């Protein structure tokens, strides 16, 4: 079998090749070819990793001196999600970037975009595969720095402010992580996660709690855990829409899954109850804030805070059904929110405005885009028979099965948040199909979605559209992932 280390080596090598070639056409070809190749390999690795997880030790030097990577049900599942999402977003980028205001007439900027995009993918792949806590930090930094650069890519005042805020909070989180890594190494004498878990289990409660808190503070920024998510609304609304889709589609989900896996296995679930309370607070804050937004991407960004908090709540229930439900919601959110951000990118290109009111009647003039947006929005709300209905219902079932105060509180909060979510999303859809309104065209970007953008958005929408009818198939993947999530 081809080594999964290609997941890290190929995007890194392709990123440097793009910079060396210095050609826009070469950048597009290299990026698409690289990610397409990995997207073909990912489904091949998945069944093998589920049946028998395997560990890759670089240079045949065993831990604690060697660097270990692994591919199990969880990491292989996320590899598939990252590769397919990355490929679809790259396809969308082909027609979108030349028309996006931040890239017009900037060939070198477009070349750098593809190079940094590949670095982001390499960081995400490494983050889910590493078994070494210091290399976890290294890939975390690759992911974060790439995200900072892409968020601030337009280099206007708004984007630079959002990127700077994101970078400052991320840097503070990185500092917390480094301290936690130092404390872990001091205790265990090893950087292997399994060794650290054993050492922390035998350590004084105050010591292990301190390390747990520092890690949560560090990873919680990128995972958008409330209240460490203040960077997210500005970053998502200021970034190119393709990057907004990536950030909300798998970047924060990957960080969240790693945080949960560390909390469950390395820190023995010490922070789960605290994270559960923070999750419910995040659901309320995210959805209530989204309700009052006048800009579409900003409303979607606050919605991501609420949705990620729902996933986190499910993970903190401490049961396999809770983890299973959380992974299902994660999958649904990756499809629905990616589609919403990608469609919003062409709403902005078409009108030149970020304001929701500027899109009145646009669903009639862009029928494919309007339909895609409506379907993805309905899935987020939980409308049957779309995938979002089944994933949200499963979370409520897991909360009821917990027979705990936090579980019952979660049911009330999630149902209330769903009502709020339906109000602002239905209001947006109603605006898109409003009658008797003129929509200003921006020239070259007029019309519906271009072919590649149509294919990309349709791929994400297809997931939520037919996913409700494929629950048994998804369960065959999600069940082993839920079981392995509680191991290391």
C-alpha positions as CSV (number, residue, x, y, z in Angstrom):
1,X,0.0,0.0,0.0
2,X,1.2,3.5,-0.8
3,X,2.5,5.3,2.3
4,X,0.0,7.8,3.9
5,X,3.0,10.0,4.5
6,X,2.2,11.3,1.0
7,X,-0.6,13.2,2.7
8,X,2.0,15.5,4.2
9,X,4.9,15.2,1.7
10,X,2.9,15.9,-1.5
11,X,1.2,19.2,-0.4
12,X,4.4,20.5,1.1
13,X,6.4,19.6,-2.0
14,X,3.7,20.9,-4.4
15,X,3.5,24.3,-2.5
16,X,7.3,24.9,-2.9
17,X,7.0,23.8,-6.6
18,X,4.3,26.3,-7.2
19,X,6.4,29.1,-5.8
20,X,9.5,28.0,-7.9
21,X,7.5,27.8,-11.2
22,X,5.9,31.2,-10.6
23,X,3.1,30.6,-13.1
24,X,-0.6,31.0,-12.5
25,X,-1.5,28.2,-14.8
26,X,1.1,25.9,-13.3
27,X,-0.1,26.8,-9.8
28,X,-3.7,25.7,-10.7
29,X,-2.6,22.5,-12.4
30,X,-0.2,21.4,-9.6
31,X,-2.6,22.2,-6.8
32,X,-5.6,20.4,-8.5
33,X,-3.5,17.4,-9.5
34,X,-2.0,17.0,-6.0
35,X,-5.2,17.2,-4.1
36,X,-7.1,15.1,-6.7
37,X,-4.4,12.3,-6.3
38,X,-4.8,12.4,-2.5
39,X,-8.6,12.4,-2.8
40,X,-8.4,9.2,-4.9
41,X,-6.0,7.5,-2.3
42,X,-8.1,8.5,0.7
43,X,-11.0,6.1,0.1
44,X,-8.4,3.3,-0.4
45,X,-6.7,4.0,3.0
46,X,-10.0,4.3,4.9
47,X,-11.2,0.6,5.0
48,X,-7.7,-0.6,5.7
49,X,-7.3,1.9,8.6
50,X,-10.7,0.9,10.0
51,X,-10.0,-2.9,9.9
52,X,-6.5,-2.6,11.3
53,X,-5.0,0.8,12.3
54,X,-1.3,1.1,11.6
55,X,1.5,3.3,12.8
56,X,4.2,4.8,10.7
57,X,7.6,5.4,12.4
58,X,9.9,7.7,10.5
59,X,13.5,6.5,9.9
60,X,12.6,3.3,11.8
61,X,13.4,5.0,15.1
62,X,10.8,4.1,17.8
63,X,9.4,6.7,20.2
64,X,10.3,8.5,22.4
65,X,13.2,9.4,20.0
66,X,11.4,8.6,16.8
67,X,8.4,10.5,15.3
68,X,5.3,8.4,15.0
69,X,2.3,8.9,12.8
70,X,-0.8,6.8,12.7
71,X,-3.8,6.1,10.5
72,X,-6.9,4.8,12.3
73,X,-10.6,5.1,11.8
74,X,-10.7,8.7,13.1
75,X,-7.6,10.0,11.2
76,X,-8.5,8.2,8.0
77,X,-12.1,9.6,8.2
78,X,-10.8,13.1,8.5
79,X,-8.2,12.6,5.8
80,X,-11.1,11.7,3.4
81,X,-13.1,14.8,4.5
82,X,-10.1,17.1,4.2
83,X,-9.0,15.7,0.8
84,X,-12.5,15.8,-0.8
85,X,-13.4,19.2,0.7
86,X,-10.0,20.6,-0.4
87,X,-10.5,19.3,-4.0
88,X,-14.0,20.8,-4.3
89,X,-12.9,24.2,-2.9
90,X,-9.9,24.2,-5.3
91,X,-12.3,23.6,-8.2
92,X,-14.5,26.5,-7.0
93,X,-11.4,28.7,-6.8
94,X,-10.6,28.3,-10.5
95,X,-13.3,30.7,-11.7
96,X,-13.8,32.5,-8.4
97,X,-10.4,33.9,-7.7
98,X,-10.0,35.9,-11.0
99,X,-13.3,37.6,-10.2
100,X,-12.8,38.1,-6.5
101,X,-11.9,41.8,-5.7
102,X,-8.9,40.9,-3.7
103,X,-7.3,39.0,-6.6
104,X,-8.2,41.0,-9.6
105,X,-5.1,41.8,-11.7
106,X,-2.8,40.1,-9.1
107,X,-1.3,37.1,-10.7
108,X,1.4,36.6,-8.0
109,X,-1.3,36.8,-5.3
110,X,-3.1,34.0,-7.0
111,X,0.1,31.9,-7.2
112,X,0.7,32.5,-3.5
113,X,-3.0,31.6,-2.7
114,X,-2.6,28.0,-4.1
115,X,0.8,27.5,-2.4
116,X,-0.6,28.6,1.0
117,X,-3.7,26.5,0.5
118,X,-1.6,23.4,0.0
119,X,0.4,24.3,3.2
120,X,-2.9,24.5,5.1
121,X,-3.9,21.0,3.8
122,X,-0.5,19.6,4.9
123,X,-1.0,21.1,8.3
124,X,-4.5,19.6,8.6
125,X,-3.4,16.1,7.4
126,X,-0.4,16.2,9.9
127,X,-2.6,17.3,12.7
128,X,-5.0,14.3,12.5
129,X,-2.2,11.7,11.9
130,X,0.6,12.6,14.4
131,X,1.0,10.6,17.6
132,X,3.6,13.0,19.0
133,X,2.6,16.0,21.0
134,X,5.3,18.3,19.8
135,X,4.7,17.5,16.2
136,X,1.0,18.1,16.9
137,X,2.2,21.6,17.8
138,X,4.3,21.9,14.6
139,X,1.3,21.0,12.3
140,X,-1.0,23.1,14.4
141,X,1.3,26.1,13.7
142,X,1.4,25.3,9.9
143,X,-2.3,25.2,9.9
144,X,-2.7,28.4,11.9
145,X,-0.1,30.5,10.0
146,X,-1.6,29.4,6.7
147,X,-5.0,30.4,7.9
148,X,-3.8,33.8,9.1
149,X,-2.3,34.6,5.7
150,X,-5.4,33.5,3.8
151,X,-7.8,35.4,6.0
152,X,-5.8,38.6,5.5
153,X,-5.3,38.0,1.8
154,X,-7.2,41.0,0.4
155,X,-4.9,43.2,2.4
156,X,-7.6,45.9,2.9
157,X,-8.1,47.4,6.3
158,X,-10.9,45.1,7.3
159,X,-9.1,41.9,6.3
160,X,-5.8,43.0,7.9
161,X,-7.6,43.7,11.1
162,X,-9.3,40.3,11.1
163,X,-6.1,38.5,10.2
164,X,-4.2,40.4,13.0
165,X,-6.8,39.6,15.6
166,X,-6.8,36.0,14.5
167,X,-3.0,35.9,14.7
168,X,-2.8,37.5,18.1
169,X,-5.3,35.1,19.7
170,X,-3.8,32.1,17.9
171,X,-0.3,33.1,19.1
172,X,-1.5,33.4,22.7
173,X,-3.0,29.9,22.3
174,X,0.2,28.6,20.9
175,X,2.1,29.9,23.9
176,X,-0.3,28.1,26.2
177,X,0.3,24.9,24.2
178,X,4.1,25.2,24.4
179,X,3.9,25.6,28.2
180,X,1.6,22.5,28.4
181,X,4.0,20.5,26.2
182,X,6.9,21.5,28.5
183,X,5.0,20.5,31.6
184,X,4.0,17.2,29.9
185,X,7.6,16.4,28.9
186,X,8.9,17.3,32.3
187,X,6.5,14.8,33.9
188,X,6.7,11.9,31.4
189,X,10.2,12.4,29.8
190,X,8.5,11.7,26.4
191,X,6.6,13.5,23.7
192,X,4.5,10.4,22.7
193,X,0.8,11.0,23.6
194,X,0.4,7.5,25.0
195,X,3.3,8.0,27.4
196,X,2.0,11.4,28.5
197,X,-1.4,10.0,29.1
198,X,0.1,7.4,31.5
199,X,2.2,10.0,33.3
200,X,-0.7,12.4,33.8
201,X,-2.9,9.6,35.1
202,X,-0.5,9.0,37.9
203,X,0.3,12.7,38.5
204,X,-1.2,14.9,41.2
205,X,-4.7,16.2,40.3
206,X,-3.6,19.9,40.3
207,X,-0.7,19.2,37.9
208,X,-2.8,17.2,35.4
209,X,-5.6,19.8,35.6
210,X,-3.2,22.6,34.9
211,X,-1.9,20.8,31.8
212,X,-5.4,20.1,30.7
213,X,-6.5,23.7,31.0
214,X,-3.4,25.0,29.1
215,X,-4.1,22.6,26.2
216,X,-7.8,23.6,26.1
217,X,-6.8,27.3,26.0
218,X,-4.3,26.6,23.2
219,X,-6.4,24.4,21.0
220,X,-9.7,26.0,21.9
221,X,-8.8,29.1,19.9
222,X,-8.6,27.2,16.6
223,X,-11.5,24.9,17.5
224,X,-13.7,28.0,18.1
225,X,-14.6,27.0,21.6
226,X,-16.5,29.7,23.4
227,X,-15.3,32.2,24.6
228,X,-12.0,31.8,22.7
229,X,-13.8,32.3,19.3
230,X,-13.9,36.1,19.1
231,X,-11.6,36.0,16.0
232,X,-14.0,33.8,14.0
233,X,-16.8,36.3,12.8
234,X,-14.2,38.8,11.5
235,X,-12.0,36.2,9.9
236,X,-14.8,34.4,8.1
237,X,-16.5,37.5,6.9
238,X,-13.2,39.1,5.7
239,X,-11.5,36.1,4.0
240,X,-12.1,35.0,0.4
241,X,-15.3,32.9,0.4
242,X,-13.3,29.8,-0.7
243,X,-11.2,30.2,2.5
244,X,-14.3,30.9,4.6
245,X,-15.6,27.5,3.4
246,X,-12.3,25.8,4.3
247,X,-12.2,27.4,7.8
248,X,-15.8,26.5,8.6
249,X,-15.8,23.2,6.5
250,X,-12.9,21.4,8.1
251,X,-10.3,23.5,9.8
252,X,-12.2,24.2,13.0
253,X,-13.7,20.7,12.9
254,X,-10.2,19.1,12.7
255,X,-9.1,21.2,15.6
256,X,-12.2,20.3,17.6
257,X,-11.8,16.6,17.0
258,X,-8.1,16.7,18.1
259,X,-9.1,18.7,21.2
260,X,-11.8,16.1,22.1
261,X,-9.4,13.2,21.5
262,X,-6.8,14.8,23.7
263,X,-9.4,15.5,26.4
264,X,-10.7,12.0,26.4
265,X,-7.5,10.1,26.2
266,X,-4.5,12.1,27.3
267,X,-6.3,14.1,30.0
268,X,-8.7,11.4,31.1
269,X,-11.8,13.5,30.4
270,X,-10.9,16.0,33.1
271,X,-12.2,19.0,31.2
272,X,-15.3,17.4,29.6
273,X,-17.9,18.9,32.1
274,X,-16.4,22.4,31.7
275,X,-16.3,22.0,27.9
276,X,-20.0,20.9,28.0
277,X,-21.1,24.1,29.8
278,X,-19.0,26.3,27.5
279,X,-20.5,24.5,24.5
280,X,-24.1,25.3,25.6
281,X,-23.1,28.9,26.2
282,X,-21.5,29.0,22.7
283,X,-24.7,27.6,21.1
284,X,-26.7,30.5,22.6
285,X,-24.2,33.2,21.9
286,X,-23.5,32.1,18.3
287,X,-27.1,31.8,17.3
288,X,-28.4,34.9,19.0
289,X,-25.5,36.9,17.5
290,X,-26.3,35.6,14.0
291,X,-29.9,36.7,14.4
292,X,-28.9,40.4,14.4
293,X,-26.4,40.4,11.5
294,X,-27.0,42.4,8.4
295,X,-24.0,40.9,6.5
296,X,-24.5,37.4,5.1
297,X,-21.0,36.0,5.7
298,X,-20.9,37.4,9.2
299,X,-24.3,35.7,10.0
300,X,-22.9,32.4,8.7
301,X,-19.8,32.9,10.8
302,X,-21.8,33.3,14.0
303,X,-23.8,30.3,12.9
304,X,-20.6,28.3,12.7
305,X,-19.9,29.2,16.4
306,X,-23.3,27.8,17.3
307,X,-22.9,24.6,15.2
308,X,-19.5,23.8,16.4
309,X,-20.7,24.3,20.0
310,X,-23.5,21.7,19.3
311,X,-20.8,19.2,18.1
312,X,-18.7,19.9,21.2
313,X,-21.7,19.4,23.5
314,X,-22.4,16.0,21.9
315,X,-18.7,15.0,22.3
316,X,-18.7,16.0,26.0
317,X,-21.7,13.7,26.9
318,X,-19.1,11.0,27.6
319,X,-20.9,8.3,25.6
320,X,-20.2,6.5,22.4
321,X,-23.6,7.5,21.0
322,X,-22.7,11.1,21.9
323,X,-19.4,10.9,20.0
324,X,-21.3,9.2,17.1
325,X,-23.9,12.0,17.0
326,X,-21.2,14.7,17.2
327,X,-19.3,13.2,14.2
328,X,-22.5,13.0,12.2
329,X,-23.2,16.7,12.9
330,X,-19.6,17.5,12.0
331,X,-20.1,15.8,8.6
332,X,-23.3,17.6,7.9
333,X,-21.9,21.0,8.9
334,X,-18.9,20.5,6.6
335,X,-21.2,20.0,3.7
336,X,-23.9,22.6,4.4
337,X,-21.7,25.4,5.7
338,X,-19.1,25.0,2.9
339,X,-22.0,25.3,0.3
340,X,-23.4,28.4,2.0
341,X,-20.0,30.2,2.1
342,X,-19.2,29.2,-1.5
343,X,-22.6,30.5,-2.8
344,X,-22.2,33.7,-0.7
345,X,-19.0,34.3,-2.5
346,X,-20.8,34.6,-5.8
347,X,-23.6,36.7,-4.3
348,X,-20.8,39.2,-3.3
349,X,-19.2,39.0,-6.7
350,X,-22.5,39.5,-8.4
351,X,-23.6,42.5,-6.4
352,X,-20.4,43.9,-5.0
353,X,-22.0,44.0,-1.5
354,X,-21.8,41.9,1.7
355,X,-25.2,43.1,2.9
356,X,-28.1,40.6,2.9
357,X,-30.6,43.2,1.7
358,X,-28.5,43.7,-1.5
359,X,-29.3,40.1,-2.5
360,X,-33.1,40.7,-2.7
361,X,-34.4,38.8,-5.7
362,X,-31.0,37.3,-6.5
363,X,-32.3,33.7,-6.0
364,X,-34.5,34.4,-9.1
365,X,-31.6,35.7,-11.2
366,X,-29.2,32.9,-10.0
367,X,-31.6,29.9,-9.7
368,X,-28.9,27.2,-9.1
369,X,-27.1,29.3,-6.5
370,X,-30.4,30.2,-4.8
371,X,-31.5,26.5,-4.7
372,X,-28.2,25.4,-3.4
373,X,-28.3,28.0,-0.6
374,X,-31.8,27.1,0.4
375,X,-31.1,23.4,0.6
376,X,-28.0,23.9,2.7
377,X,-29.8,26.3,5.0
378,X,-32.7,23.9,5.5
379,X,-30.2,21.1,6.4
380,X,-28.6,23.4,9.0
381,X,-32.0,24.0,10.6
382,X,-32.8,20.3,10.6
383,X,-35.5,20.0,8.1
384,X,-36.5,16.4,7.2
385,X,-35.5,14.5,5.1
386,X,-32.2,16.3,4.8
387,X,-29.1,15.1,6.7
388,X,-29.3,17.8,9.3
389,X,-32.6,16.5,10.6
390,X,-31.1,13.1,11.4
391,X,-27.8,14.4,12.9
392,X,-29.6,16.9,15.2
393,X,-32.1,14.3,16.2
394,X,-29.4,11.9,17.2
395,X,-27.7,14.5,19.3
396,X,-31.0,15.1,21.2
397,X,-31.3,11.3,21.7
398,X,-27.8,11.2,23.0
399,X,-28.5,14.0,25.4
400,X,-31.6,12.3,26.7
401,X,-29.8,9.0,27.1
402,X,-27.2,10.7,29.3
403,X,-29.8,11.2,32.1
404,X,-27.9,14.2,33.4
405,X,-28.6,17.8,34.1
406,X,-26.3,18.9,31.4
407,X,-28.0,16.6,28.9
408,X,-31.5,17.9,29.7
409,X,-30.2,21.5,29.6
410,X,-28.6,20.7,26.2
411,X,-32.0,19.5,24.8
412,X,-33.6,22.8,25.8
413,X,-30.8,25.0,24.5
414,X,-30.5,23.2,21.1
415,X,-34.2,23.3,20.5
416,X,-34.3,27.0,21.4
417,X,-31.2,27.7,19.2
418,X,-32.9,25.8,16.3
419,X,-35.8,28.2,16.4
420,X,-33.5,31.2,16.4
421,X,-31.5,29.6,13.5
422,X,-34.6,29.0,11.5
423,X,-35.7,32.6,11.9
424,X,-32.5,34.2,10.4
425,X,-31.9,31.6,7.8
426,X,-35.5,31.6,6.5
427,X,-35.3,35.4,6.5
428,X,-32.2,35.2,4.2
429,X,-33.9,32.7,1.9
430,X,-37.0,34.9,1.7
431,X,-34.8,37.9,0.8
432,X,-33.2,35.9,-2.0
433,X,-36.6,35.2,-3.5
434,X,-38.1,38.6,-2.9
435,X,-40.1,40.0,-5.7
436,X,-39.8,43.3,-7.7
437,X,-36.2,44.1,-7.0
438,X,-33.3,45.0,-9.2
439,X,-30.0,43.4,-8.5
440,X,-26.9,45.3,-9.6
441,X,-24.5,43.3,-11.8
442,X,-20.8,43.8,-11.5
443,X,-20.1,43.1,-15.1
444,X,-17.9,40.0,-15.9
445,X,-19.3,38.1,-12.9
446,X,-23.0,38.3,-14.1
447,X,-25.1,35.2,-14.4
448,X,-25.4,32.1,-12.3
449,X,-22.6,29.9,-10.9
450,X,-19.7,29.1,-13.4
451,X,-19.3,25.4,-14.3
452,X,-16.5,24.6,-11.8
453,X,-18.2,26.5,-9.0
454,X,-21.5,24.8,-9.8
455,X,-19.8,21.4,-9.5
456,X,-18.1,22.3,-6.2
457,X,-21.2,23.6,-4.5
458,X,-23.3,20.7,-5.9
459,X,-20.8,18.3,-4.4
460,X,-21.3,19.7,-0.9
461,X,-25.1,20.1,-1.3
462,X,-25.4,16.5,-2.5
463,X,-24.0,15.4,0.8
464,X,-26.8,17.0,2.8
465,X,-29.5,16.3,0.2
466,X,-29.0,12.5,0.0
467,X,-27.3,12.0,3.3
468,X,-30.5,11.5,5.1
469,X,-31.2,8.4,2.9
470,X,-27.6,7.1,3.5
471,X,-27.6,7.1,7.3
472,X,-26.9,3.3,7.4
473,X,-23.9,3.8,5.1
474,X,-22.6,6.7,7.1
475,X,-23.1,4.8,10.3
476,X,-20.7,2.1,9.1
477,X,-18.1,4.8,9.0
478,X,-19.1,6.9,12.1
479,X,-19.5,4.0,14.5
480,X,-15.9,2.8,14.3
481,X,-14.8,6.5,14.4
482,X,-16.8,7.1,17.5
483,X,-15.2,4.1,19.2
484,X,-11.7,4.9,18.2
485,X,-12.1,8.6,19.2
486,X,-12.0,7.4,22.8
487,X,-8.6,5.7,22.3
488,X,-5.2,6.8,21.3
